[in-house]
Amino acid sequence: MDTLSAKQAKKTAWVINLVEDLDVVPAQYFQKMPNTEDLWEVRVKTGTNIFRYLGFFDGRRLVVLSHAFQKKTQKTPRQAIRLAEERKRDYFRRKKK
């Protein structure tokens, strides 16, 4: 978030708080990504910029955000999905130790 403008960082914090505080988060902000290893996507739109924060659940209440990028195309880049899936596997490997 350090690289975002003040307005972008404020909106990002607002959306992350929604995900944290609401029992049912609107799909425009938070939804499961199809064809992934149970990855979820937090979506933040500020003006013409769209930011995606990929993450996963650890238990029922904890969402771990593992990767973020600015989305410029309709499809989520496969490389971003692979990176988030690898970080998820690494997270749970380290947690077991």
CNS distance restraints for C-alpha pairs under 8 A (distance, minus, plus):
assign (resid   1 and name CA) (resid   9 and name CA) 6.05 0.50 0.50
assign (resid   2 and name CA) (resid   9 and name CA) 7.94 0.50 0.50
assign (resid   4 and name CA) (resid   8 and name CA) 5.62 0.50 0.50
assign (resid   4 and name CA) (resid   9 and name CA) 5.61 0.50 0.50
assign (resid   5 and name CA) (resid   9 and name CA) 6.07 0.50 0.50
assign (resid   6 and name CA) (resid  10 and name CA) 6.07 0.50 0.50
assign (resid   7 and name CA) (resid  11 and name CA) 6.27 0.50 0.50
assign (resid   7 and name CA) (resid  46 and name CA) 7.80 0.50 0.50
assign (resid   8 and name CA) (resid  12 and name CA) 6.08 0.50 0.50
assign (resid   8 and name CA) (resid  46 and name CA) 6.13 0.50 0.50
assign (resid   9 and name CA) (resid  13 and name CA) 6.10 0.50 0.50
assign (resid  10 and name CA) (resid  14 and name CA) 6.19 0.50 0.50
assign (resid  11 and name CA) (resid  15 and name CA) 6.22 0.50 0.50
assign (resid  11 and name CA) (resid  44 and name CA) 7.05 0.50 0.50
assign (resid  11 and name CA) (resid  45 and name CA) 7.91 0.50 0.50
assign (resid  11 and name CA) (resid  46 and name CA) 7.05 0.50 0.50
assign (resid  12 and name CA) (resid  16 and name CA) 6.15 0.50 0.50
assign (resid  12 and name CA) (resid  44 and name CA) 5.96 0.50 0.50
assign (resid  13 and name CA) (resid  17 and name CA) 6.08 0.50 0.50
assign (resid  14 and name CA) (resid  18 and name CA) 6.38 0.50 0.50
assign (resid  15 and name CA) (resid  19 and name CA) 6.42 0.50 0.50
assign (resid  15 and name CA) (resid  29 and name CA) 6.83 0.50 0.50
assign (resid  15 and name CA) (resid  42 and name CA) 7.77 0.50 0.50
assign (resid  15 and name CA) (resid  43 and name CA) 7.80 0.50 0.50
assign (resid  15 and name CA) (resid  44 and name CA) 6.70 0.50 0.50
assign (resid  16 and name CA) (resid  20 and name CA) 6.16 0.50 0.50
assign (resid  16 and name CA) (resid  42 and name CA) 7.51 0.50 0.50
assign (resid  17 and name CA) (resid  21 and name CA) 5.87 0.50 0.50
assign (resid  18 and name CA) (resid  22 and name CA) 5.66 0.50 0.50
assign (resid  18 and name CA) (resid  25 and name CA) 6.82 0.50 0.50
assign (resid  19 and name CA) (resid  25 and name CA) 5.97 0.50 0.50
assign (resid  19 and name CA) (resid  29 and name CA) 7.81 0.50 0.50
assign (resid  19 and name CA) (resid  30 and name CA) 7.02 0.50 0.50
assign (resid  19 and name CA) (resid  42 and name CA) 7.98 0.50 0.50
assign (resid  25 and name CA) (resid  29 and name CA) 6.93 0.50 0.50
assign (resid  25 and name CA) (resid  30 and name CA) 6.24 0.50 0.50
assign (resid  26 and name CA) (resid  30 and name CA) 6.41 0.50 0.50
assign (resid  27 and name CA) (resid  31 and name CA) 5.31 0.50 0.50
assign (resid  28 and name CA) (resid  43 and name CA) 6.84 0.50 0.50
assign (resid  29 and name CA) (resid  41 and name CA) 7.88 0.50 0.50
assign (resid  29 and name CA) (resid  42 and name CA) 5.50 0.50 0.50
assign (resid  29 and name CA) (resid  43 and name CA) 4.74 0.50 0.50
assign (resid  29 and name CA) (resid  44 and name CA) 6.65 0.50 0.50
assign (resid  30 and name CA) (resid  40 and name CA) 7.04 0.50 0.50
assign (resid  30 and name CA) (resid  41 and name CA) 5.57 0.50 0.50
assign (resid  30 and name CA) (resid  42 and name CA) 4.62 0.50 0.50
assign (resid  30 and name CA) (resid  43 and name CA) 6.21 0.50 0.50
assign (resid  31 and name CA) (resid  40 and name CA) 5.62 0.50 0.50
assign (resid  31 and name CA) (resid  41 and name CA) 5.54 0.50 0.50
assign (resid  31 and name CA) (resid  42 and name CA) 6.98 0.50 0.50
assign (resid  32 and name CA) (resid  38 and name CA) 6.98 0.50 0.50
assign (resid  32 and name CA) (resid  39 and name CA) 6.06 0.50 0.50
assign (resid  32 and name CA) (resid  40 and name CA) 4.26 0.50 0.50
assign (resid  32 and name CA) (resid  41 and name CA) 6.21 0.50 0.50
assign (resid  33 and name CA) (resid  38 and name CA) 7.14 0.50 0.50
assign (resid  33 and name CA) (resid  39 and name CA) 5.65 0.50 0.50
assign (resid  33 and name CA) (resid  40 and name CA) 5.35 0.50 0.50
assign (resid  33 and name CA) (resid  41 and name CA) 6.40 0.50 0.50
assign (resid  36 and name CA) (resid  81 and name CA) 7.46 0.50 0.50
assign (resid  36 and name CA) (resid  85 and name CA) 7.81 0.50 0.50
assign (resid  37 and name CA) (resid  85 and name CA) 6.51 0.50 0.50
assign (resid  38 and name CA) (resid  56 and name CA) 6.60 0.50 0.50
assign (resid  39 and name CA) (resid  54 and name CA) 6.66 0.50 0.50
assign (resid  39 and name CA) (resid  55 and name CA) 5.63 0.50 0.50
assign (resid  39 and name CA) (resid  56 and name CA) 5.01 0.50 0.50
assign (resid  39 and name CA) (resid  84 and name CA) 7.71 0.50 0.50
assign (resid  39 and name CA) (resid  85 and name CA) 7.33 0.50 0.50
assign (resid  40 and name CA) (resid  54 and name CA) 5.76 0.50 0.50
assign (resid  40 and name CA) (resid  55 and name CA) 5.25 0.50 0.50
assign (resid  40 and name CA) (resid  56 and name CA) 5.59 0.50 0.50
assign (resid  41 and name CA) (resid  52 and name CA) 6.39 0.50 0.50
assign (resid  41 and name CA) (resid  53 and name CA) 5.65 0.50 0.50
assign (resid  41 and name CA) (resid  54 and name CA) 4.67 0.50 0.50
assign (resid  41 and name CA) (resid  55 and name CA) 6.31 0.50 0.50
assign (resid  42 and name CA) (resid  52 and name CA) 5.74 0.50 0.50
assign (resid  42 and name CA) (resid  53 and name CA) 4.98 0.50 0.50
assign (resid  42 and name CA) (resid  54 and name CA) 6.40 0.50 0.50
assign (resid  42 and name CA) (resid  55 and name CA) 7.88 0.50 0.50
assign (resid  43 and name CA) (resid  50 and name CA) 7.14 0.50 0.50
assign (resid  43 and name CA) (resid  51 and name CA) 5.99 0.50 0.50
assign (resid  43 and name CA) (resid  52 and name CA) 4.95 0.50 0.50
assign (resid  43 and name CA) (resid  53 and name CA) 6.61 0.50 0.50
assign (resid  44 and name CA) (resid  50 and name CA) 5.72 0.50 0.50
assign (resid  44 and name CA) (resid  51 and name CA) 5.10 0.50 0.50
assign (resid  44 and name CA) (resid  52 and name CA) 6.45 0.50 0.50
assign (resid  45 and name CA) (resid  49 and name CA) 5.73 0.50 0.50
assign (resid  45 and name CA) (resid  50 and name CA) 4.44 0.50 0.50
assign (resid  45 and name CA) (resid  51 and name CA) 6.33 0.50 0.50
assign (resid  46 and name CA) (resid  50 and name CA) 6.44 0.50 0.50
assign (resid  49 and name CA) (resid  70 and name CA) 7.25 0.50 0.50
assign (resid  49 and name CA) (resid  71 and name CA) 7.65 0.50 0.50
assign (resid  50 and name CA) (resid  70 and name CA) 5.84 0.50 0.50
assign (resid  50 and name CA) (resid  71 and name CA) 5.50 0.50 0.50
assign (resid  50 and name CA) (resid  72 and name CA) 7.41 0.50 0.50
assign (resid  51 and name CA) (resid  68 and name CA) 7.14 0.50 0.50
assign (resid  51 and name CA) (resid  69 and name CA) 5.82 0.50 0.50
assign (resid  51 and name CA) (resid  70 and name CA) 4.41 0.50 0.50
assign (resid  51 and name CA) (resid  71 and name CA) 5.71 0.50 0.50
assign (resid  52 and name CA) (resid  68 and name CA) 5.50 0.50 0.50
assign (resid  52 and name CA) (resid  69 and name CA) 5.53 0.50 0.50
assign (resid  52 and name CA) (resid  70 and name CA) 6.21 0.50 0.50
assign (resid  52 and name CA) (resid  71 and name CA) 6.55 0.50 0.50
assign (resid  53 and name CA) (resid  65 and name CA) 6.30 0.50 0.50
assign (resid  53 and name CA) (resid  66 and name CA) 7.39 0.50 0.50
assign (resid  53 and name CA) (resid  67 and name CA) 5.73 0.50 0.50
assign (resid  53 and name CA) (resid  68 and name CA) 4.27 0.50 0.50
assign (resid  53 and name CA) (resid  69 and name CA) 6.73 0.50 0.50
assign (resid  54 and name CA) (resid  65 and name CA) 5.62 0.50 0.50
assign (resid  54 and name CA) (resid  66 and name CA) 5.89 0.50 0.50
assign (resid  54 and name CA) (resid  67 and name CA) 5.22 0.50 0.50
assign (resid  54 and name CA) (resid  68 and name CA) 6.10 0.50 0.50
assign (resid  54 and name CA) (resid  81 and name CA) 7.80 0.50 0.50
assign (resid  54 and name CA) (resid  84 and name CA) 6.43 0.50 0.50
assign (resid  55 and name CA) (resid  63 and name CA) 6.51 0.50 0.50
assign (resid  55 and name CA) (resid  64 and name CA) 5.22 0.50 0.50
assign (resid  55 and name CA) (resid  65 and name CA) 3.97 0.50 0.50
assign (resid  55 and name CA) (resid  66 and name CA) 5.11 0.50 0.50
assign (resid  55 and name CA) (resid  67 and name CA) 6.86 0.50 0.50
assign (resid  55 and name CA) (resid  84 and name CA) 6.78 0.50 0.50
assign (resid  55 and name CA) (resid  88 and name CA) 7.81 0.50 0.50
assign (resid  56 and name CA) (resid  63 and name CA) 5.48 0.50 0.50
assign (resid  56 and name CA) (resid  64 and name CA) 5.38 0.50 0.50
assign (resid  56 and name CA) (resid  65 and name CA) 6.64 0.50 0.50
assign (resid  56 and name CA) (resid  66 and name CA) 7.79 0.50 0.50
assign (resid  56 and name CA) (resid  88 and name CA) 7.08 0.50 0.50
assign (resid  57 and name CA) (resid  61 and name CA) 7.16 0.50 0.50
assign (resid  57 and name CA) (resid  62 and name CA) 5.61 0.50 0.50
assign (resid  57 and name CA) (resid  63 and name CA) 4.49 0.50 0.50
assign (resid  57 and name CA) (resid  64 and name CA) 6.14 0.50 0.50
assign (resid  58 and name CA) (resid  62 and name CA) 5.28 0.50 0.50
assign (resid  58 and name CA) (resid  63 and name CA) 6.22 0.50 0.50
assign (resid  58 and name CA) (resid  64 and name CA) 7.00 0.50 0.50
assign (resid  66 and name CA) (resid  84 and name CA) 5.69 0.50 0.50
assign (resid  66 and name CA) (resid  87 and name CA) 6.37 0.50 0.50
assign (resid  66 and name CA) (resid  88 and name CA) 7.26 0.50 0.50
assign (resid  67 and name CA) (resid  80 and name CA) 7.40 0.50 0.50
assign (resid  67 and name CA) (resid  83 and name CA) 7.39 0.50 0.50
assign (resid  67 and name CA) (resid  84 and name CA) 5.78 0.50 0.50
assign (resid  69 and name CA) (resid  80 and name CA) 7.88 0.50 0.50
assign (resid  71 and name CA) (resid  76 and name CA) 7.20 0.50 0.50
assign (resid  76 and name CA) (resid  80 and name CA) 7.21 0.50 0.50
assign (resid  76 and name CA) (resid  81 and name CA) 7.47 0.50 0.50
assign (resid  77 and name CA) (resid  81 and name CA) 6.73 0.50 0.50
assign (resid  78 and name CA) (resid  82 and name CA) 6.19 0.50 0.50
assign (resid  79 and name CA) (resid  83 and name CA) 6.13 0.50 0.50
assign (resid  80 and name CA) (resid  84 and name CA) 6.25 0.50 0.50
assign (resid  81 and name CA) (resid  85 and name CA) 6.13 0.50 0.50
assign (resid  82 and name CA) (resid  86 and name CA) 6.10 0.50 0.50
assign (resid  83 and name CA) (resid  87 and name CA) 6.18 0.50 0.50
assign (resid  84 and name CA) (resid  88 and name CA) 6.14 0.50 0.50
assign (resid  85 and name CA) (resid  89 and name CA) 6.31 0.50 0.50
assign (resid  86 and name CA) (resid  90 and name CA) 6.14 0.50 0.50
assign (resid  87 and name CA) (resid  91 and name CA) 5.94 0.50 0.50
assign (resid  88 and name CA) (resid  92 and name CA) 6.40 0.50 0.50
assign (resid  89 and name CA) (resid  93 and name CA) 6.17 0.50 0.50
assign (resid  90 and name CA) (resid  94 and name CA) 6.13 0.50 0.50
assign (resid  91 and name CA) (resid  95 and name CA) 6.12 0.50 0.50
assign (resid  92 and name CA) (resid  96 and name CA) 6.25 0.50 0.50
assign (resid  93 and name CA) (resid  97 and name CA) 6.97 0.50 0.50
